[in-house]
Amino acid sequence: MVIKIKNAYLAKLFAGEVVRGKPRYNTDTIVKFKKTILKLTNAESFRELASQKSLHFEALKCNLKGFHSVRVDIHYRLILSLEKDGTIDVTDVILVHDLSNHYQ
């Protein structure tokens, strides 16, 4: 799948660039975030994401209706939107919107 990270801070973290200021996430969370993005990249389809139980892929409700999420660790989830490319060979695209501690 093609991954587009819309959040500039997360894009820099994934690329390994230096981010100024106080870190928003600890080192362990950043490593797990990168591993989760790689799992998303290696997935062939959305069904494969749903079949990977460790990701806890789910559709969100209420004010996040239309978005999906996958688990990074017990405290953080990636907020995603799913799009289809308009070509004959449909390419699944995941836009990463945020890394959320949704339990707070």
TIPADREN-470408 format. One record per atom (N, C-alpha, C): residue in three letters; x, y, z. Coordinates in steps of 0.02 Angstrom, whole numbers, padded with zeros to 5 digits. Layout:
! residues N
REC res      u      v      w
REC ala      X      Y      Z
...
//
This chain:
! residues 104
REC res      u      v      w
REC met  00041 -00059  00000
REC met  00000  00000  00000
REC met  00044  00062  00000
REC val  00015  00116 -00025
REC val  00050  00180 -00025
REC val  00030  00218  00038
REC ile  00078  00244  00074
REC ile  00065  00280  00136
REC ile  00083  00353  00126
REC lys  00037  00397  00144
REC lys  00050  00469  00144
REC lys  00039  00494  00215
REC ile  00091  00522  00244
REC ile  00086  00547  00313
REC ile  00071  00622  00309
REC lys  00011  00642  00329
REC lys -00010  00712  00325
REC lys  00017  00754  00382
REC asn  00030  00723  00440
REC asn  00055  00758  00498
REC asn  00130  00769  00489
REC ala  00152  00833  00485
REC ala  00222  00848  00471
REC ala  00269  00821  00525
REC tyr  00249  00824  00587
REC tyr  00291  00799  00642
REC tyr  00302  00724  00634
REC leu  00248  00687  00621
REC leu  00254  00614  00613
REC leu  00294  00596  00550
REC ala  00287  00636  00498
REC ala  00326  00624  00437
REC ala  00401  00631  00451
REC lys  00419  00681  00490
REC lys  00490  00690  00507
REC lys  00514  00633  00551
REC leu  00472  00611  00599
REC leu  00492  00554  00641
REC leu  00504  00492  00600
REC phe  00459  00478  00553
REC phe  00466  00418  00512
REC phe  00527  00422  00467
REC ala  00542  00481  00442
REC ala  00599  00489  00397
REC ala  00665  00490  00436
REC gly  00662  00493  00502
REC gly  00722  00495  00543
REC gly  00754  00563  00547
REC glu  00717  00614  00530
REC glu  00743  00683  00533
REC glu  00742  00708  00605
REC val  00784  00756  00619
REC val  00787  00786  00686
REC val  00727  00832  00695
REC val  00693  00823  00752
REC val  00635  00864  00768
REC val  00653  00908  00827
REC arg  00644  00973  00818
REC arg  00662  01020  00872
REC arg  00612  01018  00930
REC gly  00636  01041  00987
REC gly  00592  01048  01045
REC gly  00586  00983  01084
REC lys  00542  00987  01133
REC lys  00529  00930  01176
REC lys  00494  00875  01137
REC pro  00518  00813  01140
REC pro  00487  00758  01102
REC pro  00416  00745  01128
REC arg  00369  00734  01082
REC arg  00300  00719  01100
REC arg  00292  00646  01122
REC tyr  00336  00603  01098
REC tyr  00330  00531  01112
REC tyr  00398  00505  01134
REC asn  00396  00453  01177
REC asn  00459  00424  01199
REC asn  00489  00380  01143
REC thr  00551  00361  01151
REC thr  00587  00324  01100
REC thr  00553  00258  01082
REC asp  00528  00223  01133
REC asp  00495  00159  01121
REC asp  00433  00168  01077
REC thr  00394  00220  01090
REC thr  00334  00233  01050
REC thr  00352  00250  00978
REC ile  00406  00288  00968
REC ile  00428  00306  00900
REC ile  00449  00243  00861
REC val  00484  00198  00894
REC val  00505  00135  00861
REC val  00444  00095  00841
REC lys  00395  00090  00886
REC lys  00334  00052  00872
REC lys  00293  00086  00816
REC phe  00293  00153  00815
REC phe  00260  00191  00762
REC phe  00290  00173  00694
REC lys  00356  00173  00690
REC lys  00390  00156  00627
REC lys  00375  00084  00606
REC lys  00374  00037  00653
REC lys  00358 -00032  00637
REC lys  00286 -00039  00612
REC thr  00241 -00001  00642
REC thr  00171 -00003  00620
REC thr  00163  00023  00549
REC ile  00198  00078  00534
REC ile  00196  00106  00466
REC ile  00223  00055  00416
REC leu  00276  00020  00434
REC leu  00305 -00031  00390
REC leu  00255 -00089  00379
REC lys  00218 -00108  00432
REC lys  00167 -00160  00424
REC lys  00113 -00136  00376
REC leu  00094 -00073  00381
REC leu  00043 -00046  00336
REC leu  00069 -00046  00264
REC thr  00132 -00028  00256
REC thr  00162 -00026  00189
REC thr  00164 -00095  00157
REC asn  00178 -00146  00197
REC asn  00185 -00214  00171
REC asn  00119 -00249  00160
REC ala  00064 -00221  00185
REC ala -00001 -00253  00176
REC ala -00024 -00246  00104
REC glu -00054 -00298  00078
REC glu -00078 -00299  00010
REC glu -00146 -00265  00003
REC ser -00187 -00269  00055
REC ser -00255 -00241  00051
REC ser -00280 -00224  00121
REC phe -00339 -00192  00122
REC phe -00370 -00175  00186
REC phe -00391 -00238  00223
REC arg -00411 -00289  00186
REC arg -00430 -00352  00217
REC arg -00372 -00384  00253
REC glu -00312 -00376  00225
REC glu -00253 -00403  00258
REC glu -00240 -00365  00323
REC leu -00252 -00299  00323
REC leu -00245 -00261  00385
REC leu -00293 -00286  00438
REC ala -00354 -00299  00418
REC ala -00405 -00323  00465
REC ala -00387 -00393  00492
REC ser -00353 -00432  00451
REC ser -00336 -00500  00472
REC ser -00276 -00501  00520
REC gln -00236 -00448  00522
REC gln -00180 -00444  00569
REC gln -00207 -00420  00636
REC lys -00222 -00468  00679
REC lys -00254 -00452  00743
REC lys -00214 -00405  00787
REC ser -00149 -00405  00781
REC ser -00107 -00362  00823
REC ser -00117 -00288  00808
REC leu -00141 -00272  00747
REC leu -00152 -00202  00729
REC leu -00218 -00175  00757
REC his -00266 -00218  00772
REC his -00332 -00197  00795
REC his -00362 -00144  00748
REC phe -00361 -00158  00684
REC phe -00387 -00114  00632
REC phe -00462 -00106  00643
REC glu -00486 -00043  00648
REC glu -00558 -00032  00660
REC glu -00581  00035  00632
REC ala -00644  00037  00614
REC ala -00675  00100  00593
REC ala -00692  00140  00656
REC leu -00684  00206  00652
REC leu -00699  00248  00709
REC leu -00770  00276  00703
REC lys -00795  00301  00760
REC lys -00864  00325  00763
REC lys -00866  00398  00785
REC cys -00926  00424  00789
REC cys -00941  00491  00814
REC cys -00904  00545  00775
REC asn -00864  00586  00809
REC asn -00830  00642  00776
REC asn -00773  00620  00730
REC leu -00753  00557  00733
REC leu -00701  00531  00688
REC leu -00730  00482  00637
REC lys -00795  00487  00625
REC lys -00828  00444  00576
REC lys -00795  00455  00508
REC gly -00782  00401  00473
REC gly -00748  00405  00408
REC gly -00673  00391  00414
REC phe -00648  00388  00475
REC phe -00578  00372  00488
REC phe -00574  00301  00516
REC his -00514  00273  00512
REC his -00499  00208  00541
REC his -00439  00216  00586
REC ser -00425  00164  00626
REC ser -00366  00167  00668
REC ser -00333  00098  00673
REC val -00269  00100  00687
REC val -00230  00039  00702
REC val -00190  00052  00765
REC arg -00178  00000  00802
REC arg -00143  00007  00866
REC arg -00067  00010  00854
REC val -00035  00059  00887
REC val  00038  00064  00888
REC val  00063  00027  00950
REC asp  00035  00043  01007
REC asp  00047  00007  01069
REC asp -00015  00013  01112
REC ile -00011 -00004  01175
REC ile -00071 -00004  01217
REC ile -00099  00067  01228
REC his -00057  00118  01220
REC his -00079  00186  01232
REC his -00093  00227  01169
REC tyr -00063  00209  01112
REC tyr -00068  00250  01052
REC tyr -00097  00212  00993
REC arg -00135  00249  00952
REC arg -00162  00222  00891
REC arg -00149  00272  00835
REC leu -00141  00246  00774
REC leu -00135  00289  00716
REC leu -00205  00301  00688
REC ile -00220  00364  00675
REC ile -00284  00383  00645
REC ile -00273  00385  00569
REC leu -00313  00348  00532
REC leu -00303  00340  00460
REC leu -00367  00357  00421
REC ser -00358  00379  00360
REC ser -00415  00381  00313
REC ser -00395  00339  00253
REC leu -00443  00305  00225
REC leu -00430  00259  00170
REC leu -00459  00288  00106
REC glu -00420  00286  00052
REC glu -00442  00312 -00012
REC glu -00428  00262 -00067
REC lys -00464  00268 -00121
REC lys -00453  00225 -00179
REC lys -00427  00269 -00236
REC asp -00378  00243 -00272
REC asp -00352  00278 -00331
REC asp -00399  00263 -00390
REC gly -00409  00312 -00433
REC gly -00458  00305 -00487
REC gly -00435  00266 -00548
REC thr -00377  00234 -00547
REC thr -00353  00197 -00605
REC thr -00385  00128 -00608
REC ile -00372  00091 -00661
REC ile -00402  00024 -00669
REC ile -00375 -00023 -00615
REC asp -00310 -00024 -00606
REC asp -00282 -00062 -00551
REC asp -00289 -00018 -00489
REC val -00335 -00034 -00446
REC val -00349  00009 -00388
REC val -00292  00001 -00337
REC thr -00264  00058 -00318
REC thr -00211  00060 -00268
REC thr -00240  00087 -00204
REC asp -00230  00049 -00151
REC asp -00254  00071 -00086
REC asp -00205  00122 -00058
REC val -00231  00177 -00033
REC val -00189  00230 -00004
REC val -00212  00243  00067
REC ile -00166  00247  00112
REC ile -00182  00263  00181
REC ile -00151  00330  00198
REC leu -00191  00376  00221
REC leu -00166  00441  00243
REC leu -00162  00439  00319
REC val -00103  00449  00346
REC val -00094  00449  00418
REC val -00107  00519  00443
REC his -00158  00527  00485
REC his -00176  00593  00509
REC his -00144  00610  00576
REC asp -00142  00562  00621
REC asp -00116  00579  00687
REC asp -00098  00515  00725
REC leu -00056  00524  00775
REC leu -00040  00472  00822
REC leu -00073  00493  00887
REC ser -00125  00458  00908
REC ser -00168  00482  00961
REC ser -00165  00438  01022
REC asn -00164  00470  01080
REC asn -00173  00436  01144
REC asn -00247  00444  01161
REC his -00289  00405  01128
REC his -00361  00415  01131
REC his -00393  00397  01198
REC tyr -00353  00370  01244
REC tyr -00381  00351  01309
REC tyr -00385  00409  01357
REC gln -00355  00466  01339
REC gln -00358  00523  01385
REC gln -00416  00568  01371
//
